[in-house]
Amino acid sequence: MADLRAEVAAAARRLAAEGLLIGTAGNVSARDPETGLIAITATGVVLGDCTPDQVSVVDRSGALVTGDLEPTSELDLHLAVITTYGAGAVVHTHAPNATAIACVREDLPVLHYQQLALGGTVRVAPYATFGTAELAAHVVAALQDRSGALMANHGAVTHGSTLTKAVENALLLEWCCRLFRHAAALGTPRELDEQQQLAVIEAAIARDYGTPRPARAEEGS
């Protein structure tokens, strides 16, 4: 678990450097696929300076297994997402653009096809006090068929099969929220309709979009 604790700490530092985690606000977790144990940032940690010993290890019930610090207050949220969706990792941020959207809108519509990597329109989970079972339940519901959700007047949550993917999804969600803010400042954002979204999905599947592949040699070369 030492390696996983180090990876979670590194992910927290990266997200802080990107501006998605501010001070002690936010948390990151990753599940060990062999043991099922979960490495999660501890409460009160300045995430931009997070070290492996500031990452606690808990079991699926939330009981502390390794570490000297209490896990984040949003432990129940992470456990709920991991248990419900089999996530390999979960990221919760108070990223500025995501939080701004979550303070105003009921959802984040699809303006750019890249958002389809999150599952489409991003829902905003109803507000509930941080660290509560009610908040965890709201977020789990908002994440149905999605890898990202916004939290009303609070922030954002993403998950992925791996820690790398969960971090990528957090960065993508913040980019989509920033895009919406810029577009809305210029006028009425133009959304992609269902047919346009489906066409993108079909094209991505046909072309294996986003996957590196060797260049084809020119005939006769």
LINWOWO-V89897 format. One record per backbone hydrogen bond with DSSP energy under -0.5 kcal/mol. CO is the residue of the C=O (numbers start at 0). NH is the residue of the N-H. Records with the same first field share a line. If there is no record, write none. Layout:
# LINWOWO-V89897
CO: NH ; NH
This chain:
# LINWOWO-V89897
0: 4
1: 5
2: 6
3: 7
4: 8
5: 9
6: 10
7: 11
8: 12
9: 13
10: 14
11: 15
12: 16
13: 17
14: 19 ; 20
15: 18
18: 95
19: 93
21: 24
22: 46
23: 25
24: 21
26: 91
27: 40
28: 89
29: 38
30: 32
31: 35
36: 31
37: 39 ; 57
38: 29
39: 55
40: 71
41: 44
44: 46
45: 48
46: 49
50: 53
51: 54
53: 41 ; 55
55: 39
56: 64 ; 65
57: 37
58: 61
62: 58
65: 56
69: 42
71: 74
73: 77
74: 78
75: 79
76: 80
77: 81
78: 82
79: 83
80: 84 ; 86
81: 85
87: 30
88: 159
89: 28
90: 157
91: 26
92: 155
94: 98
95: 99
96: 100
97: 101
98: 102
99: 102
100: 103 ; 104
101: 152
105: 123
106: 108
107: 121
108: 110
109: 191
111: 114
112: 115
113: 116
114: 117 ; 119
115: 118
117: 146 ; 147
120: 122
121: 107
122: 124 ; 149
124: 151
128: 131
131: 135
132: 136
133: 137
134: 138
135: 139
136: 140
137: 141
138: 142
140: 143
142: 145
146: 158
148: 156
149: 124 ; 151
150: 153 ; 154
154: 150
155: 92
156: 148
157: 90
159: 87 ; 88
161: 165
162: 166
163: 167
164: 168
165: 169
166: 170
167: 171
168: 172
169: 173
170: 174
171: 175
172: 176
173: 177
174: 178
175: 179
176: 180
177: 181
178: 182
179: 183
180: 184
181: 185
182: 185 ; 186
186: 188
188: 190
192: 196
193: 197
194: 198
195: 199
196: 200
197: 201
198: 202
199: 203
200: 204
201: 205
202: 206
203: 207 ; 208
204: 207
207: 210
209: 211
217: 220
